[in-house]
């Protein structure tokens, strides 16, 4: 690939790249702890719903502020508690699942495709939620990298970066955290309609 493509990849990550769980109290916490992986799952479930980006982010923030990324807090909360938190965030159709999702990765033998199949066994999780989850979780589950969701990959093609994820990953020094930032940056470019600045 060309020097121009490399510059565009770097522009996406520098100008639009975001950490997984950006704009939440957990944005600087990248570990494969059960709490962080559950928070990334909640993030994916909410963002995969047909609601505005702003409403999704407010809802995610409220869920994390309430501690629902801690399975014990989530398990011990009442239906009314959860509905109240969702209402504070502006959303009221979320369904929770229980368990440490790191076990899912082990059950999938660290295989991305198999992990996606297992994720879709969770009620409410479809292809889009899995893709959004993979954008984020590759930062703490390196075996998922390199990954960019299909909508953002179309953005990469549109702006001239292309869809060769192995090349993009190489430019990003095969760093799964930077790959996550890049995937989230492309999503930001798409959502904010900033393709013309790349």
N, C-alpha and C positions, 0 to 999 in steps of 0.2 A: 504494500500500500504506500501511498505517497506521503510526503512531508505534510502536505495540506490536510490530509486525513488525520494524521497524528496530531496536528495543531487543533483540529476540530474536536477530537476526543478530549484533549486537555482543556479546551475551552468549555466543553460541557461540564466536566468535573470541577473546574475552577470557578465558573460563573453560576452554575446551577446545581452542582452536586450537593447532596444532602445526606446526612447520616441516616441510617435506619432509625425510625422513631423520632425524626426531627421534630422540633417544636413541642417536645414532651419532656417531662422531668428525666426521662431515661435516654435522651439523645446521645449522651456521652458514655453510655454503659454498653459496651459490646463484649458480652460473654455468652457462652452457650448455657447459661443458667436456666432452670425451668421458668423463672419469672420473666426473663427477657424473651425467651422463645414463645411463651404464652402471649406476651405483649405484642410480639411481631405477628402472631396468629390473629389476635384481636384486630390489629391494624389492617391486616389483609382482609379479614371478613368485613369490616366496616367499609374500607375503600372499594371493595368489589360490589357494593350495593349501588343501585342507581340513585345516588344522592350527590349533592354538590361537594366539591373538594373541601370547601370551607366547613360545611356541616360535618363531613366525615372527620376532619381534623379536630373540631371542637368536641365531638363525641368521643374520639379516642383519648383526648386529653382528660376528659371527665372520668372515663373508665380507669385510666392509669392513676389519676389523682385519688380516686376512690380505693386504689390498691387492688383492683380486680385482675391485675397481672400476677398476683399471688394466689395460687390455686386454693390455699386455705381460706383466704378472705373471700374469694369468689364462692367457694363451696359453702361457707357459713353465712353468706348473705341471703336474704329472702328475695323472693320474686319481686316484692314491692320495692325493696332496696335497689335492685338492679333497674327496674323500670324508672324509678326516681332519678337515678344517675343518668340513664339514657335520655330522659326528658330534659334534664339540665343541659345535656349536650345537644339537644334538639332532635334526637333520634329515638325511636321507640320500637324497633323490630329486631333486636339482636338476640341470638340464642347462644348460650355458652356450652362449652364442652369441657370435660374434666380429664386431667392427667398431665404427665410430663411428656411433652412432645419430643424431647430428646430420645425417648424410647422408640418413637416412630422412626427416627433416622437409623437407629440400630436395627430395628425390625426390617427396614428397607435395605440393609447391608450397605449403607452409605451410598446408595444408588439414587440419583436424582429422579429418574423416571418412576422408580418404585415408590419413592417418598411421595411423589405427586399423586400416585394412585391411592396410597394410604391416606393422604390428606383429604382426598375427596370422599372418603368414607365418613368423614365428620359431617354431620347434618349442616347444611347451609354453605358448604365449601364446594365451589365449582372451579372450573379451569382458571377464571380470572383471579379468584382469591388465591389459588395456588401460585400463580405467576407473581402476584404482588408480594406474597409471602416469600417466594424464592428471591425476589429482588433484595429483600431485607436480610433474610436468614443466611444468605451466602457469606455475609460478614462474620458470622459465628459458626457456620457449618461450611468450611471451605470446599468440601466435596461437591457442593451445589454450584460453585463458580466454575466457569464464567456463565452468568445468566443475565438476560435482559428480557422483560416481559414483551409479548408479541406486539402490543400497541406501541411501546417505546422503541422497539426494534424497527418498526415502520418509520418512526421519526428519525432514527439514525440513518436509514436509507435515504429518506427525504432530504436531510441536510448534508448528505454526501459522505457520511462516515462509513456507510455500508453495514453489512450484517455479519461480517466475519468475526465472531466472538473470540476466537482464538487469537486473532491479530490484536483486537482491542485489549484483550487480557494481557497480551505481551507488552503492549504500550503502557499499560498500567502496572507493569512489573510483576504480573501474576499475583497481585495483592487482592484478596477477596474483599477486603474492606473498601478499597478504592473502587473495585468493580461494583459494589453495592452503591457507593456514592454516585458512580457514573449512571447506573440504571435509574436511580432516583432522580438524578439530574435530567436525564432524558424525559422522564415522566413529568418533571417540572416544566421543561421546555414545551412539551405537548400540551399540558394542562393550561399553561399561561400563554400559549400560542406565540412562542418566542423563536420559532424555527428560522425566521428571517435574520436573527442576530448571530446565528452559527455559520 
